[in-house]
Amino acid sequence: MEPPPPRDNTGLDPLDWSALGFHLLGLYDLWHRLGKPQNCIFWCYHSSFEAADLAWFAAGLATKPCNIQANKFYPELHALRNNTGLPNGVGTEIQKALCKSVRDLTFDCAALLDRAFGGTTLVIHVPGTTRPRSPKQLEYVKADIYFPGHLAREDIRYSEAVSDIVQRFIRDVSLPTIA
């Protein structure tokens, strides 16, 4: 992901550490603040540095209290959308790329958890909407899933069990919460 072009509110001085937010300007200011003194190292390990940037904003979120009301969205969703409202669908493409990067990092962390400490992890992510003009029905809902591939190949019952869990999750949890 390339840094965004400088805008009026990204000057020579990046935002305060406490003001960094998960959106393009927040990422740009984090890169600006941290700098890249060894450029060849950065580009050789670009995916690791990019994952670290995303992890910066994710750290502690799972344990942070969240008191949102029913039918409301997290403040992070509003901040991301408000700061990527670029013309010609560019903002939407940036949001998709960030979503894919966060999902990939989540799956990579699940794989690390399994490989380094043993155990089995299942991650299910269902986007908050269906495709445009698609009915809000089970067969139209997309889900991204992480499950260790070797286990899926090891025993057909594992795949069937995961499939049942995912279908039930979509039906009982995701469908009622999709916008």
C-alpha positions as MATLAB code, in Angstrom:
seq = 'MEPPPPRDNTGLDPLDWSALGFHLLGLYDLWHRLGKPQNCIFWCYHSSFEAADLAWFAAGLATKPCNIQANKFYPELHALRNNTGLPNGVGTEIQKALCKSVRDLTFDCAALLDRAFGGTTLVIHVPGTTRPRSPKQLEYVKADIYFPGHLAREDIRYSEAVSDIVQRFIRDVSLPTIA';
ca = [
       0.000    0.000    0.000;
       1.454    3.325   -1.031;
       1.185    6.337    1.275;
      -1.556    8.765    0.308;
      -0.624   12.012   -1.353;
      -0.117   14.784    1.192;
      -3.302   16.690    1.983;
      -3.890   19.981    3.728;
      -3.845   18.442    7.206;
      -0.658   16.378    6.708;
       2.161   18.818    7.084;
       5.769   18.410    8.046;
       4.758   17.513   11.578;
       2.709   14.316   11.960;
      -0.240   14.082   14.333;
       0.377   13.471   18.036;
       0.746    9.787   18.917;
      -2.606    9.818   20.717;
      -4.342   11.379   17.698;
      -3.355    8.681   15.198;
      -6.416    6.910   13.804;
      -6.969    3.893   11.574;
      -7.388    5.583    8.220;
      -5.070    6.765    5.446;
      -3.934    9.908    7.221;
      -3.251    7.957   10.411;
      -1.139    5.422    8.503;
       0.648    8.209    6.634;
       1.413   10.033    9.877;
       2.659    6.805   11.480;
       4.997    6.227    8.513;
       6.074    9.875    8.643;
       6.798    9.681   12.371;
       8.638    6.350   12.260;
      10.432    7.128    9.027;
      12.256    4.647    6.882;
      15.986    5.218    7.448;
      17.015    1.936    5.765;
      14.911    2.014    2.624;
      16.214   -1.258    1.137;
      15.327   -3.144    4.345;
      11.863   -1.621    4.271;
      11.184   -2.760    0.712;
      12.695   -6.230    1.261;
      10.353   -6.788    4.218;
       7.524   -4.529    3.063;
       4.729   -6.971    3.971;
       6.078   -7.326    7.529;
       6.323   -3.561    7.990;
       2.819   -3.121    6.577;
       1.468   -5.774    8.981;
       3.194   -3.992   11.874;
       1.512   -0.736   10.842;
      -1.902   -2.413   10.966;
      -1.090   -4.116   14.277;
      -0.266   -0.685   15.737;
      -3.932    0.290   15.444;
      -5.277   -3.143   16.455;
      -3.301   -3.492   19.686;
      -5.663   -3.673   22.661;
      -8.916   -3.304   20.677;
     -10.239   -6.741   21.649;
     -10.103   -5.877   25.356;
     -11.142   -2.231   25.040;
     -14.669   -1.612   26.364;
     -17.165   -0.949   23.613;
     -20.550    0.459   24.448;
     -22.193    0.878   21.069;
     -25.947    0.669   20.851;
     -27.879   -1.754   18.655;
     -28.043   -0.674   15.010;
     -25.034    1.624   15.441;
     -21.516    1.368   14.024;
     -18.133    1.467   15.722;
     -16.387    4.871   15.709;
     -13.499    3.284   13.772;
     -15.851    2.594   10.843;
     -16.913    6.233   10.729;
     -13.314    7.480   11.015;
     -12.165    5.214    8.183;
     -15.041    6.185    5.890;
     -14.775    9.896    6.672;
     -11.060    9.887    5.898;
     -11.212    7.857    2.684;
     -14.015    9.730    0.955;
     -12.029   10.222   -2.233;
     -13.656   10.785   -5.646;
     -14.187    8.205   -8.421;
     -14.428    5.213   -6.093;
     -10.795    5.543   -4.970;
     -11.862    5.643   -1.313;
     -13.839    2.424   -1.705;
     -10.846    0.676   -3.265;
      -8.611    1.892   -0.432;
     -11.113    0.591    2.141;
     -11.223   -2.797    0.361;
      -7.415   -2.987    0.338;
      -7.218   -2.109    4.042;
      -9.928   -4.660    4.867;
      -8.046   -7.359    2.952;
      -4.791   -6.430    4.698;
      -6.389   -6.582    8.173;
      -8.096   -9.893    7.325;
      -4.825  -11.369    6.045;
      -2.991  -10.198    9.186;
      -5.725  -11.729   11.376;
      -5.404  -15.050    9.553;
      -1.586  -14.879    9.758;
      -1.804  -14.272   13.530;
      -4.190  -17.237   13.869;
      -1.723  -19.401   11.923;
       1.137  -18.221   14.160;
      -0.928  -18.999   17.263;
      -1.568  -22.545   15.997;
       1.979  -23.206   14.797;
       3.906  -21.675   17.688;
       1.715  -22.755   20.590;
      -0.293  -25.684   19.273;
      -4.033  -25.887   19.146;
      -6.562  -25.142   16.449;
      -8.010  -21.749   15.600;
     -11.112  -20.935   13.585;
     -11.686  -17.347   12.433;
     -14.922  -16.339   10.709;
     -15.431  -12.866    9.278;
     -18.671  -11.868    7.594;
     -18.719   -8.417    5.961;
     -21.357   -6.018    7.258;
     -23.268   -5.932    3.971;
     -24.223   -8.191    1.088;
     -23.328   -7.491   -2.530;
     -25.385   -4.697   -4.111;
     -28.935   -5.785   -5.024;
     -28.458   -9.195   -3.371;
     -31.156  -10.395   -0.996;
     -30.312  -10.673    2.672;
     -30.415  -14.483    2.605;
     -27.993  -17.160    3.766;
     -26.888  -18.227    0.292;
     -25.896  -14.650   -0.656;
     -23.773  -13.925    2.410;
     -20.017  -14.144    1.951;
     -17.705  -15.283    4.736;
     -13.921  -15.267    4.999;
     -12.638  -18.190    7.050;
      -9.305  -19.244    8.472;
      -8.945  -22.887    9.453;
      -5.632  -24.789    9.279;
      -5.480  -26.323    5.811;
      -3.702  -29.483    6.924;
      -6.603  -30.332    9.253;
      -9.153  -29.850    6.484;
      -7.165  -32.343    4.385;
      -6.570  -34.741    7.289;
     -10.157  -35.791    7.940;
     -13.296  -34.969    5.951;
     -15.255  -34.712    9.217;
     -13.238  -31.624   10.192;
     -14.284  -29.817    7.016;
     -17.903  -30.829    7.536;
     -17.842  -29.627   11.160;
     -16.306  -26.269   10.191;
     -18.836  -25.879    7.376;
     -21.693  -26.520    9.827;
     -20.261  -24.002   12.322;
     -19.844  -21.343    9.629;
     -23.349  -21.867    8.227;
     -24.868  -21.636   11.704;
     -22.803  -18.536   12.514;
     -23.977  -16.832    9.328;
     -27.611  -17.804    9.926;
     -27.836  -17.044   13.663;
     -25.373  -14.172   14.119;
     -24.430  -12.522   10.828;
     -27.745  -12.330    8.977;
     -29.468  -10.437   11.809;
     -26.568   -7.945   11.995;
     -25.998   -7.285    8.279;
     -27.010   -3.781    7.227;
];
